[in-house]
Amino acid sequence: MTPAPIAVALDAPDLETAARWAALVTPHVTTVKIGLELYLRYGPDVIASVRGASGVQVFLDLKLHDIPNTVAGAAKAVSRLRPAILTVHAAGGPAMIRAAVEAAPDTQIAAVTVLTSLSEADLSRIGLAGPASDAVRRLAALSVESGATALVCSPHEVVDVRSEVGPGITLITPGVRPAGADSQDQARVATPEQALADGADLLVIGRPITASPDPGATAAAIASSLRRTIPS
């Protein structure tokens, strides 16, 4: 059965737990996501541990944000680990995004538009002109013009972003929560079915899967639900 377009966020307390979660969910999903905390704690070893022998895609979510030269060096350094996807912050600007794209030609550079934890009030306080949908569209257009081939946006902005950038760009959506799940620290959320229907290509789901009693079974259930509700 074809794995579902889900990136399971492996926000684990240790390397062994991350590897166990990856092994449990890999038959059911296309991708596993390694975030900043796990990567900083264990370094490159974490990539090999979660990839195992499965060949699952690894999404390295480091959200690089620095001057272009520094980001280029960082992107080149991690590209040897062969992540399928690497994130940078769109707010770093065109030169920084372009530097990452050029430094890691075999890795898909995904530009993070507006963090899904930010509310409209937060955007106002940090000086980012809103509403969120407008800020996301501006950053999405800037990122694609700078060479990014993927974008990270909340499910609420998927329709607008797809309209802005067209069909050739991969849209990655965190803030995806199965019906009835706690939204936790995400401010702009949607169900997996709704996010895909709106045009998302890859759904980031973490705690609803990894905090469940059986992550493998939960991943399988979500994948099955997506196959039933979204036409192939």
Secondary structure, DSSP 8 states (H G I E B T S, - for coil): ---EEEEEE---SSHHHHHHHHHHHTTTEEEEEEEHHHHHHHTTHHHHHHHTTTT-EEEEEEEE-S-HHHHHHHHHHHHTT--SEEEEEGGG-HHHHHHHHHH-TTSEEEEE-S-TT--HHHHHHTT--S-HHHHHHHHHHHHHHTT--EEE--GGGHHHHHHHH-TTSEEEE--B--TT---TT-SS-B-HHHHHHHT-SEEEE-HHHHTSS-HHHHHHHHHHHHHHHS--
